[in-house]
């Protein structure tokens, strides 16, 4: 009956009802974690496109022409910054994007970490110099201090991301500002409660046991926030292979310190970590999610679920539970 009544409306009134529905705000997020945050805050008010999606390694991501096409109709682009998604800057230039671009780490003081010439998220660590007409030579440089881009791994920073995204959505779509604010407030409350839960879970692990080996150095903020030392054969980027010396040193450390928490990551090549685990005589404890969420059917389809999944794996492994 309702459908018949709707179809029987005069054309002018029908058109008015359809046009009264606000067009959804087109938003592009550089990678899956930002995409989930935007979805939680934007709800049905936004039309969201995520470039580096579930289980995609955003470190060395190579955008496709279809990804660039998504920018043409967007009014807001969300990126992480700190060199993590530098490829987004190239996409924006190529598309001559005229909308708003928001760096979600703006205002967050990044932790600094040592990076060698073969590491980095778009930071140029190999320096070239011109020598005559069109000739360039390169030389590598030693360790340098670079910002760690994985700020979302501290839930307090995650709350800062939420505030930044909510403000950006409200600025791009003032008519939806109240809804964005209300959803952000609820989301912030959940993240604050999750942060308290993470701290309580990790507090049950003796401090001397809070040492974890992962595929690459993505958990520095997590370690600083929650009192865990993370070790990794790779540096901040997944693009570089660790040296034989780095691998051997890590194996010795696992044995010497009786480290029982060894994990792969969903975006990393598992071969090196499996070798380390085999030579150190430990078992790989499962798969953590650091830089990308899982698909909808996986264990970490949202930012909140990612933290829950990771902590539920980390705590028993650090305690040496079977």
SULZIQUI-V558205 format. One record per pair of residues at least 4 apart in sequence whose ideal C-beta (glycine too) atoms are under 6 Angstrom apart, sorted by sequence separation. I is the first residue (numbers start at 1). GAP is how many residues later the second one is. D is the distance in Angstrom with one decimal. If there is no record, write none. Layout:
i=I gap=GAP d=D
i=I gap=GAP d=D
This chain:
i=9 gap=4 d=4.9
i=30 gap=4 d=6.0
i=38 gap=4 d=5.3
i=42 gap=4 d=3.4
i=52 gap=4 d=4.2
i=63 gap=4 d=4.1
i=80 gap=4 d=4.4
i=115 gap=4 d=4.3
i=131 gap=4 d=4.9
i=176 gap=4 d=5.6
i=205 gap=4 d=5.3
i=219 gap=4 d=5.6
i=222 gap=4 d=6.0
i=242 gap=4 d=4.2
i=252 gap=4 d=6.0
i=253 gap=4 d=5.8
i=270 gap=4 d=5.4
i=276 gap=4 d=5.9
i=294 gap=4 d=2.6
i=301 gap=4 d=5.7
i=310 gap=4 d=5.9
i=314 gap=4 d=6.0
i=9 gap=5 d=4.5
i=29 gap=5 d=4.1
i=80 gap=5 d=5.2
i=92 gap=5 d=4.4
i=115 gap=5 d=5.4
i=120 gap=5 d=5.1
i=205 gap=5 d=5.5
i=214 gap=5 d=5.9
i=223 gap=5 d=4.6
i=242 gap=5 d=5.5
i=254 gap=5 d=4.6
i=277 gap=5 d=5.1
i=294 gap=5 d=5.8
i=296 gap=5 d=5.0
i=300 gap=5 d=5.1
i=316 gap=5 d=3.9
i=29 gap=6 d=4.0
i=52 gap=6 d=4.2
i=79 gap=6 d=5.1
i=130 gap=6 d=5.9
i=131 gap=6 d=5.9
i=151 gap=6 d=4.4
i=152 gap=6 d=5.2
i=223 gap=6 d=6.0
i=264 gap=6 d=4.8
i=294 gap=6 d=4.4
i=300 gap=6 d=4.0
i=170 gap=7 d=3.9
i=223 gap=7 d=4.7
i=277 gap=7 d=5.0
i=293 gap=7 d=5.3
i=294 gap=7 d=5.6
i=117 gap=8 d=4.1
i=128 gap=8 d=4.6
i=234 gap=8 d=5.4
i=293 gap=8 d=5.9
i=29 gap=9 d=5.2
i=39 gap=9 d=5.7
i=52 gap=9 d=4.7
i=79 gap=9 d=4.7
i=117 gap=9 d=5.6
i=233 gap=9 d=3.9
i=264 gap=9 d=5.5
i=300 gap=9 d=4.8
i=38 gap=10 d=5.7
i=128 gap=10 d=4.8
i=170 gap=10 d=5.0
i=299 gap=10 d=4.5
i=27 gap=11 d=5.7
i=169 gap=11 d=4.6
i=219 gap=11 d=4.2
i=289 gap=11 d=4.1
i=126 gap=12 d=5.0
i=233 gap=13 d=5.7
i=293 gap=13 d=6.0
i=126 gap=14 d=5.8
i=166 gap=14 d=5.1
i=233 gap=14 d=5.6
i=35 gap=15 d=3.6
i=217 gap=15 d=4.4
i=262 gap=15 d=5.2
i=51 gap=16 d=5.1
i=212 gap=16 d=5.9
i=214 gap=16 d=5.8
i=216 gap=16 d=5.1
i=210 gap=17 d=5.9
i=233 gap=17 d=5.5
i=289 gap=17 d=4.6
i=32 gap=18 d=5.7
i=166 gap=18 d=3.7
i=210 gap=18 d=4.5
i=211 gap=18 d=4.9
i=212 gap=18 d=5.2
i=213 gap=18 d=4.9
i=214 gap=18 d=5.2
i=216 gap=18 d=3.8
i=217 gap=18 d=5.4
i=27 gap=19 d=4.8
i=217 gap=19 d=5.1
i=262 gap=20 d=5.1
i=264 gap=20 d=5.8
i=25 gap=21 d=4.7
i=26 gap=21 d=4.9
i=27 gap=21 d=5.2
i=28 gap=21 d=4.8
i=29 gap=21 d=5.0
i=30 gap=21 d=5.5
i=31 gap=21 d=4.2
i=32 gap=21 d=5.5
i=49 gap=21 d=4.4
i=266 gap=21 d=5.5
i=24 gap=22 d=5.7
i=32 gap=22 d=5.4
i=81 gap=22 d=3.8
i=162 gap=22 d=5.6
i=216 gap=22 d=5.1
i=262 gap=22 d=5.4
i=263 gap=22 d=5.3
i=288 gap=22 d=5.1
i=24 gap=23 d=4.1
i=68 gap=23 d=5.4
i=76 gap=23 d=6.0
i=82 gap=23 d=5.4
i=117 gap=23 d=3.8
i=123 gap=23 d=5.3
i=262 gap=23 d=5.9
i=264 gap=23 d=5.1
i=265 gap=23 d=5.3
i=266 gap=23 d=5.2
i=63 gap=24 d=5.9
i=71 gap=24 d=4.2
i=75 gap=24 d=4.6
i=76 gap=24 d=5.0
i=77 gap=24 d=4.7
i=78 gap=24 d=5.5
i=79 gap=24 d=5.7
i=80 gap=24 d=5.9
i=81 gap=24 d=4.6
i=117 gap=24 d=5.1
i=202 gap=24 d=4.9
i=267 gap=24 d=5.5
i=74 gap=25 d=5.6
i=80 gap=25 d=5.9
i=162 gap=25 d=5.6
i=251 gap=25 d=5.7
i=255 gap=25 d=5.6
i=263 gap=25 d=4.7
i=265 gap=25 d=5.1
i=267 gap=25 d=5.3
i=61 gap=26 d=5.5
i=68 gap=26 d=5.9
i=71 gap=26 d=5.2
i=78 gap=26 d=5.8
i=162 gap=26 d=5.7
i=250 gap=26 d=5.9
i=254 gap=26 d=4.0
i=31 gap=27 d=4.2
i=58 gap=27 d=5.6
i=68 gap=27 d=5.3
i=116 gap=27 d=5.5
i=286 gap=27 d=4.9
i=63 gap=28 d=5.4
i=82 gap=28 d=5.6
i=121 gap=28 d=5.5
i=198 gap=28 d=6.0
i=251 gap=28 d=5.1
i=114 gap=29 d=4.8
i=115 gap=29 d=6.0
i=159 gap=29 d=5.4
i=251 gap=29 d=4.8
i=238 gap=30 d=5.6
i=115 gap=31 d=4.5
i=159 gap=32 d=5.2
i=285 gap=32 d=4.3
i=112 gap=33 d=4.7
i=158 gap=33 d=5.6
i=113 gap=35 d=4.8
i=86 gap=36 d=3.0
i=155 gap=36 d=5.4
i=84 gap=37 d=4.8
i=110 gap=37 d=3.7
i=111 gap=37 d=4.8
i=83 gap=38 d=4.0
i=110 gap=38 d=5.9
i=83 gap=39 d=4.6
i=155 gap=39 d=6.0
i=233 gap=39 d=5.5
i=38 gap=40 d=6.0
i=83 gap=40 d=5.0
i=155 gap=40 d=4.0
i=28 gap=42 d=5.6
i=28 gap=43 d=6.0
i=108 gap=43 d=5.2
i=34 gap=44 d=5.0
i=28 gap=46 d=4.5
i=105 gap=46 d=5.3
i=26 gap=47 d=5.2
i=26 gap=48 d=4.7
i=211 gap=48 d=5.0
i=26 gap=49 d=5.5
i=27 gap=49 d=4.8
i=28 gap=49 d=4.8
i=29 gap=49 d=4.6
i=30 gap=49 d=4.5
i=108 gap=49 d=5.4
i=212 gap=49 d=4.2
i=213 gap=49 d=4.5
i=214 gap=49 d=5.2
i=215 gap=49 d=5.6
i=215 gap=50 d=4.4
i=108 gap=52 d=5.5
i=216 gap=52 d=5.8
i=215 gap=53 d=3.5
i=30 gap=55 d=4.1
i=261 gap=56 d=3.8
i=104 gap=57 d=4.8
i=260 gap=57 d=6.0
i=261 gap=57 d=4.7
i=30 gap=58 d=4.8
i=215 gap=58 d=5.3
i=104 gap=60 d=5.1
i=260 gap=60 d=4.5
i=59 gap=62 d=5.8
i=82 gap=65 d=4.7
i=84 gap=65 d=3.6
i=83 gap=66 d=5.7
i=102 gap=66 d=4.2
i=153 gap=66 d=5.8
i=82 gap=67 d=3.7
i=154 gap=67 d=4.1
i=150 gap=68 d=5.0
i=153 gap=68 d=4.1
i=153 gap=69 d=4.1
i=151 gap=70 d=5.7
i=150 gap=71 d=5.8
i=154 gap=71 d=4.1
i=100 gap=72 d=5.7
i=148 gap=72 d=5.0
i=218 gap=72 d=3.8
i=218 gap=73 d=5.8
i=76 gap=96 d=4.5
i=75 gap=97 d=5.4
i=210 gap=108 d=5.7
i=111 gap=109 d=5.7
i=209 gap=109 d=4.9
i=194 gap=110 d=5.9
i=201 gap=110 d=5.3
i=205 gap=110 d=5.9
i=194 gap=113 d=5.8
i=198 gap=113 d=5.5
i=205 gap=113 d=4.8
i=201 gap=114 d=5.3
i=205 gap=114 d=5.6
i=119 gap=116 d=3.6
i=121 gap=116 d=5.7
i=119 gap=117 d=5.5
i=120 gap=117 d=5.6
i=119 gap=118 d=5.0
i=33 gap=119 d=5.6
i=115 gap=120 d=5.7
i=115 gap=121 d=5.8
i=119 gap=121 d=5.4
i=118 gap=122 d=4.3
i=37 gap=124 d=5.8
i=41 gap=124 d=5.6
i=41 gap=125 d=5.2
i=38 gap=127 d=5.7
i=42 gap=127 d=5.7
i=37 gap=128 d=5.5
i=45 gap=131 d=4.6
i=45 gap=134 d=6.0
i=41 gap=139 d=5.7
i=43 gap=140 d=5.8
i=41 gap=142 d=5.1
i=41 gap=143 d=5.0
i=25 gap=147 d=5.9
i=40 gap=147 d=5.0
i=25 gap=148 d=4.5
i=59 gap=178 d=5.1
i=59 gap=179 d=4.8
i=60 gap=179 d=4.7
i=59 gap=180 d=5.7
i=57 gap=181 d=5.6
i=57 gap=210 d=4.1
i=55 gap=211 d=5.4
i=58 gap=233 d=5.9
i=56 gap=236 d=5.5
i=55 gap=237 d=5.5
i=54 gap=239 d=5.4
i=54 gap=240 d=5.8
i=54 gap=241 d=4.3
i=32 gap=260 d=5.0
i=32 gap=261 d=4.3
i=36 gap=266 d=5.1
i=36 gap=267 d=5.0
i=33 gap=270 d=5.6
